[in-house]
Amino acid sequence: MWHKLIKEDSSVWYEEGFKTNDFLQCFIKAFLISNLCTIIHDQNEKLVFILNLPDLWSLGETNPVDETRLFGSAITNQFVKLRQLCSDTNSDQTEYFHSSGRTFEFNCSTIDIAGKKHIVTVITDRTDEVRREKTLQTLLREVSHRSKNMLAIVQSIASQTAKHASTIDSFLKKFTGRVYSLSVSQDLITVSSWSGANFYQLALEQTERYVTDSDTAITLTGDDVELSPNEALHIGLALHELIVNSLSYGALSQGCGEIAITSSTTQVGDQTEITIEWKETQLSETLKNDTIHHRFVKKFGINLLEKLLPLAVNGKAEYDVGADSVNYKLSFMKKSG
């Protein structure tokens, strides 16, 4: 026959042949394995039982136990109030306490032992959970911040693209391409756990969609500089504009031109100057036409290259569309290390 261990609680049962002493040994062993701390106070608020006391608290040699010396005055005072509330209401009470950089959950409940009310307190170390929660909250705030930044960029792109588009189809084509460019850069940033992106990979990802034989049409040389998330997003957009313009009017418009992309670093005091250059050669004859040249230099993409990008990375840019070449140079400073 089975019986309740505690009259008021139907969650713990024992078989009639199971001796109380055997149960106590198993109970204590289970608590030792679980690493939960259990403290019992009698009806006179005397501490009568301690199991699995966390290592930052020591009983010492005092007898009876001095709880103020054990927990410190702040925790002891709050703990007394928590037990009193539990006793007065006959309901479980929980509170969190902080000590030495750790967080503990104190859960108090009443129990009848030999006809007298006792308070059983289970203390659980919640330090790791609290840290994970704080980390998660930090990440969520970072996601929210970055999402707002991304939406602001997309909004700006949509507005500027619409301003320079002559038809809805033209707007959709250009806007879609620019948003895709952002997504490519964002993928690299996400893979790096938001630390940024390497320039080589960024350049390859931004150009390979438009150039099938990139090994011969585009060369990439110099230092593989590490870019911050903001730098990667804006430089990715710039590379997108350069490759699209090249395919429309520049070196790649007739499949005969070449593009050289270089990146370099120069130490300037405690900062590093990063320089990124784009050079197109063997231009098509159409680019030399005045009308085509005018269309080429008046687009939103050029505004991005000459004004918006330098502003975003706190740098400077030079853009030149000549009869025989197209040259773009971006320079900006970063703190070394």
C-alpha positions, 0 to 999 in steps of 0.5 A: 500500500502507498502512503503520502509522505506529507499529508498536505502534499500529494506529489511525494508517495512511498510504499508501505514496506519502504522504511523511513530511515532508508527514505531519508538516506535516499532523499539526502543522497538525491539532494547532494547529487542535485546540488540544491541547498536545504535549510530548515528553521523550527517554530522558534526560528532556530536553524536546525538543518543545513544540507549542501551549503554553497561554497561561498558561505561557511558555517565556521566554528560558532554554535549555534550558527550565527546567520548574520555571520553566515550570510551577511546582515543584508541577506539575513534581514531579508531572509528573516522577513521572507520566512515570516511572510511564509509563516504568516500566509502559509504559502510558498515565498520566493526571493532572489539574493545577490552575494559575491557576484552570484545570484541565489533563489531562496524558496521558503515553504512551511512543513509540519514536523511532529505537530510543529510548523517548520520553514524549509528553504531551498536555495538554488544557484541561479547565477548562470541563468541570470547571466544568460538572461542578461546576455540574451537581453543585450543581444536583443537590444543589439538586434533592435539597434541594428534592425533600426539602422538597417531599416533607415538604410533601406528607407534612404535607398528606396527614397533615393532610388525613386528620386532617380528612377524614370519608371516603376520597373526601373525603380524595382530593378535597381531597388531590388539589386541594392537590397540584395547587396545589403543582404549579402553584406549582412550575411557575412556580418551575421556569420562573423557574429556581428564583428564585421567582414573581411574585404576580400570576401565582401568584394567576391560576394558583391561581384560574383552575381554579375560576373560569371568569369570573375577570375579573368574579368576582375582581379583582387589584390592587396591587404585583406582588411577587416571591416566593421559592420557599418563599413561592410554594409556601405562598402558592399553597396558601393561595390554593387553600384560600381559593378552595375555601372560597369556592366551598364556603361563601363568596362564590362558593358561589352564583356571586354574590359577589366577591373582591378580592385586593390586594398591597402593599409598605412599606419598613421600614429595609433590609427590605420588608414585603409584605402580601397581602389577600383580601376576599370580599363579597356572601356567600351566606345559607348562610354566616350559618348557625351550623352552616355557619360552624362547619364553615367555620372548623374545617378544615385549610385554616384551620389553614394560613392562620392558623398554618402559612403565617405560620410558613413565611414568618416573618410574621403573619396575620389571618383573619376570617369575618364575616356579610357578608365574609371577610377574610384578611391576610398580612404578612411581611418580606423584605430589600430588593434 
